[in-house]
Amino acid sequence: QVQLVESGGGLVQPGGSLRLSCAASGTIYSTNSMAWYRQAPGKERELVASITTNGLTNYVASVKGRFTISRDNAKNTVDLQMNSLKPEDTAVYYCHVKWLQIGGRAAYWGQGTQVTVSS
């Protein structure tokens, strides 16, 4: 069983910064992709940023240049540094990990952490 535990959410003013962290525990394949998704009220969950085991990253256009995803393979952690936050970044942010295995794909979600950007 895999567990993902997020931390670091909160309330921040526009233009401010927050750092989200996610720690994965359990049996995790060494080759995997970790990511952050977010879901705002009334909207679908969207991919914010992802990073593979070898460091390849991908960002949604709206956060490029403001957010940075990073990971520690030895600790199975993934962080999201969020700068220049905007009110439209307000959402519940979810940590996600996936990999390919015999028989199909495995994917796990964290419980989510609230990020609110407001003055």
C-alpha positions as CSV (number, residue, x, y, z in Angstrom):
1,Q,0.0,0.0,0.0
2,V,1.2,3.5,-0.9
3,Q,0.5,6.6,1.1
4,L,1.0,10.2,0.0
5,V,1.0,12.9,2.7
6,E,1.0,16.5,1.7
7,S,1.9,19.6,3.7
8,G,2.5,23.3,3.3
9,G,-0.8,24.6,2.2
10,G,-2.4,27.7,3.7
11,L,-3.5,31.3,3.2
12,V,-1.2,33.7,1.3
13,Q,-1.6,37.2,-0.2
14,P,-1.4,37.7,-3.9
15,G,2.3,37.9,-5.0
16,G,3.3,35.7,-2.1
17,S,4.9,32.3,-2.0
18,L,4.2,28.8,-0.6
19,R,6.0,25.6,-0.7
20,L,4.1,22.3,-0.9
21,S,5.7,19.0,0.1
22,C,4.6,15.4,-0.4
23,A,6.1,12.4,1.2
24,A,5.4,8.9,-0.3
25,S,5.7,5.8,1.7
26,G,5.1,2.1,0.9
27,T,6.3,0.0,-2.0
28,I,7.1,2.4,-4.8
29,Y,8.6,1.5,-8.1
30,S,11.9,3.2,-8.6
31,T,10.9,4.5,-12.0
32,N,7.9,6.7,-11.6
33,S,6.3,10.0,-12.2
34,M,5.3,12.3,-9.4
35,A,3.0,15.3,-9.9
36,W,0.9,18.0,-8.4
37,Y,-2.7,18.5,-9.4
38,R,-5.2,21.0,-8.3
39,Q,-9.0,21.4,-8.2
40,A,-10.7,24.7,-7.7
41,P,-14.4,24.9,-6.7
42,G,-16.7,24.1,-9.6
43,K,-13.8,23.1,-11.8
44,E,-12.2,19.9,-13.0
45,R,-9.0,18.6,-11.4
46,E,-6.0,19.7,-13.6
47,L,-2.4,18.8,-13.8
48,V,-0.2,21.6,-12.4
49,A,3.3,20.1,-12.8
50,S,4.9,16.7,-13.0
51,I,8.5,15.3,-12.7
52,T,9.9,11.9,-13.7
53,T,12.5,9.9,-11.8
54,N,15.2,11.3,-14.2
55,G,14.1,14.9,-13.7
56,L,12.0,15.6,-16.7
57,T,9.4,18.2,-15.8
58,N,6.2,19.4,-17.3
59,Y,4.0,22.4,-16.3
60,V,0.6,23.7,-17.2
61,A,1.0,27.0,-19.1
62,S,-0.6,29.1,-16.4
63,V,2.1,28.4,-13.8
64,K,5.2,28.3,-16.0
65,G,7.9,30.7,-14.7
66,R,6.1,30.9,-11.3
67,F,6.1,27.3,-10.0
68,T,8.9,24.9,-9.7
69,I,8.6,21.1,-9.1
70,S,11.4,19.1,-7.6
71,R,11.9,15.7,-6.1
72,D,14.2,13.6,-3.9
73,N,14.3,10.1,-5.3
74,A,16.1,8.7,-2.2
75,K,13.4,10.0,0.1
76,N,10.4,9.6,-2.3
77,T,9.4,13.2,-1.8
78,V,8.1,15.8,-4.3
79,D,7.9,19.6,-3.6
80,L,6.1,22.4,-5.4
81,Q,7.6,25.9,-4.9
82,M,4.9,28.4,-5.8
83,N,5.9,32.0,-6.3
84,S,4.0,35.1,-7.5
85,L,0.8,33.5,-6.4
86,K,-2.5,34.7,-7.9
87,P,-6.1,34.4,-6.6
88,E,-6.7,32.0,-9.5
89,D,-4.2,29.6,-8.0
90,T,-6.6,29.0,-5.1
91,A,-7.5,25.3,-5.1
92,V,-7.0,22.1,-3.3
93,Y,-3.6,20.7,-4.3
94,Y,-3.1,17.0,-4.6
95,C,0.0,14.9,-4.8
96,H,0.1,12.1,-7.3
97,V,2.4,9.2,-8.1
98,K,2.2,6.7,-10.9
99,W,4.2,4.0,-12.6
100,L,3.9,1.1,-15.0
101,Q,4.0,-2.4,-13.7
102,I,3.2,-5.9,-14.8
103,G,-0.5,-6.0,-15.3
104,G,-1.1,-2.3,-15.8
105,R,-0.5,1.1,-14.2
106,A,-0.5,1.9,-10.6
107,A,-1.5,5.4,-9.4
108,Y,-2.0,6.9,-6.0
109,W,-3.4,10.2,-4.7
110,G,-2.8,12.2,-1.5
111,Q,-5.6,13.6,0.5
112,G,-5.1,17.2,-0.7
113,T,-4.0,20.5,0.9
114,Q,-5.8,23.8,0.6
115,V,-4.1,26.8,-1.0
116,T,-5.9,30.1,-0.7
117,V,-4.6,33.2,-2.3
118,S,-6.4,36.3,-1.1
119,S,-5.9,39.7,0.3
